[in-house]
Amino acid sequence: MYSSQPMSSNLRHILVQTERLIKIHGCAKTTLKMIMDEAGVSKGAIYHYVSSKDELFGLMLQKHIDQVNNSFWSTLKDECDTLEKPLQAITEGMTFFLNENDVTNLIFTYLLSKKDNPQVDKILETFYLFSESQAINWIKAGQSGGVINSNINPEISASSFLTYSYGLRVMHILSPERVPDLKDEYYSFMYRTLSIT
């Protein structure tokens, strides 16, 4: 389901319309029929990309990680001799759910609530592995550039950062007023873990 290949313009259009519908109706009440009608596409067009609404929601999570990834690599091109700016790009992306207009936390929570469904469990596992592989790539790029400690294990560090990010997501659900203060702590945690000094 997840791919590092760019999404087609048709799929991006479908995802934009899906996001709009989620903002209005929520995840549970948004149906594939509503998405098809809103996007002006046929059932065949939807099923060309996904086999279910849940899988489409999983693609929306992937799209977000792709955006974080693009921001990271763009920042790295402009500022490759320090850790601060690329790490800030990652922090902004991984804590984007703090934005009231973001739907990824709604999607993430919705999919977690259906984790006992084998198809949804697979979607969540695949999304996690995709996110982890991107984070590993970011760390390795920093190590290659000499701005991240070469002694740290990229796999373990990536897993730690995702765990922290998922914890912030849960905190945002349980106590949203406390999370904005933790955004800076997330950056500091990553910086302390990765920094050479």
N, C-alpha and C positions, 0 to 999 in steps of 0.2 A: 504493500500500500504506500509506504513512504519512499520517496525518491529524492536524490539530490538534483535531479533534472528540473529545469524551470517549469512552472505550471503554465498551461496554455491560457490564452486570454479568455476562452470560454469558461474554463474551470475557475479562473479568478473572478469572473463575473458572477458565477453561481455562488461562490463563497461570500462575495460582497452582499449579495441579496439574502443569503442565509443569515449572515451577521445582522443585517437590518431586521429580519424577522425575529431573531432571538431577542433583540433589544425590545421589541414590541410584545412578543408572546411568551418568551422564555423557551427553554430547550424542549421541555416535555410537550408543550402545545404546538410547537413548530413541526409541521409534517412535510414529507417529501412532496406531496401534492401542492402545498402552499409554496414551497421553494420553486417547484417547476413553474407554477403560475407567475410568481414574482419575477423569476429570471427569464421567463418567456422561452423555456426549453421543453423538449419532450421527455417522456420517461426514458427513452433510449439514450438521450444525451446525458441524463443523470447516471444511468446504469453503465454508461461507458466508463465512468470514473469510479463509481462506488456501487456497492451492493446494498447499502442501507443508509439511513439517516445517521446512525451512529458512526459509520465509517466516514461520512461526509464531515461530521463534527471532528473526527480525528484528523482529517486533512486540514481543518481550520487551525488546530493546534500546531500541526506541522508548518503551516504558513507562517505562524507567529515565530517559530524557531528559525525558519528561513530568513525572516526579517531581522532577527537578532544576529544571525550569521552574516548577512549582508552588511549590516551596520558595523560589525566587528572587523570584517576584512577591509571595508572602506576606510575605517579609522586607522587600521594598521598600515595602509598604504600612505596615509598622510603623516602618521606619527609612529614610526616603528622603533624609535630608540628609547622609549620609556614605557612603563607598564600602565600608567595612570589612565590615559585616554581610551585605549582598547578595553581596559577593565571597566571603565565607566560606561562604555557602550554595552557591554554584557550586563552590567548591573541594571541599567535602564531597561533593557529588554527582558531580563529575568524577573523584574519586579513591576512590569507594565500593568499587571492585573490590578495595581493600586488605582489606576485611572478608572474613573466611574463609567467611562464609555467602553471599556474593554469587556469583551464577552468570554475571553478564554477561561476565566475562573468559573463562570457559569457552566461552560462546556465541561471543564475538568471535573467539577463537582457532580454534574449530571452523569457523566460516564462512570465515575467512581461509584455512584449509587447503583449502577447496573453491572458491577464487576462480577457478579455471580453468573452472568450470561457469558458463555465461552467466547462468543464473537467479540463482545466488548472487552473482555479480559485480554484477548489477543491484540485489540486496538491499543489498549493502554500499555501493554508490554512493548509493542512495536514502537509506540510514541516515546516511551522511556528510553529504549535502546537508541532510537534516532537522536534524541536530545543528548544522551550520554556521548554518542560518537561525535557530535558537533563540539561538545565541551572538551572532549579529549583533543580534538583537532586544534581548538583555540589554545589549549595549554601547550601542546607540542610546538605550535607556531611561536609562542612566546619563548619557549626554551631554545628553539632554533635561532631566534632573534637576540638571544642573550639577555632578555629582560625578566625571565622566569627562572627560578632556581632549577637547575638541571638535575638535582638530587631527588626532587619530588616525583612521585609516581602519578602520571597523568590520569590513569584509570581510577585510582583511589580518590584523587582530588576532585575529578569530575563528579564522581558519585557523591562526595561530600557536599559539593556545591548544589547539586540537584536536590539532595535531601534537605538542605537549608532552604532552598527556594520553595519546595513543596510544603515545608513547615510554615513558611510565610504565607502561602496560599491558605492553609488551614487557619492560621491566626487571623487572616483577613476575614474569613467567614465567621469565626467565633468572636473576635474583638477588633473590628476594623479600625477603631480609633487609635489602637496601639501600633499598627503596622507601619505607618509613615516614619516613625522614629527608627524602626528596624531596617529601613532601606539603607541608611548610611552604615549601619552595623554590618549588613550583608557585604557591602563594598569593602569595609575594613577587614572583615573575616577573610575574604578572598585575597585582599592585598597582603595581609599578614602571612597567609598560607603560601602564596606564590612568590612573594618578593625575594630577591637575592639578598637584600640587606637585612 
